[in-house]
Amino acid sequence: MAGDHLSNDEFFTRLVNLFELNRKKGHGSVILTQKRLAFESNADVPSPTKVLDDPLWDTHPENPLPLIIRASNTRSTERPGTDRKNVDKIKLSTVVQPDQLDAFYARYAEACKAGMSGLKKRDKKKKKKDKKKKKGVD
């Protein structure tokens, strides 16, 4: 599984391409997730007394753990009468070591901001009008 992860630089290149692909389509979502990468080993299994003493033992490990960052798009299906085309799901992932987190998050924030630049602002007025109508009916 470790061979499936991209390098950080390649991840950012493909993430920018993923944002641009969704912008060109005019619809779709990019899902970003991150979590601590835990390694499977019996050495990390706590003793029952350790769990009783500290039920949150796994929140402060002895050595900092790397993070896995994932990005994917939503799979699109062709719809009659629209300009939507079939798009395959794209999945990206990279592993970030604890000593590289600050530099990674700086680039990650820039990439996310650039990817959100073409978003349209939500129309909140329409929702407020709908709520007022519902209140008036009740």
Beta strands, then each sheet from edge to edge (+ up, - down):
strand 1: 30-36
strand 2: 67-73
strand 3: 91-96
sheet 1: 1+ 2- 3+
end
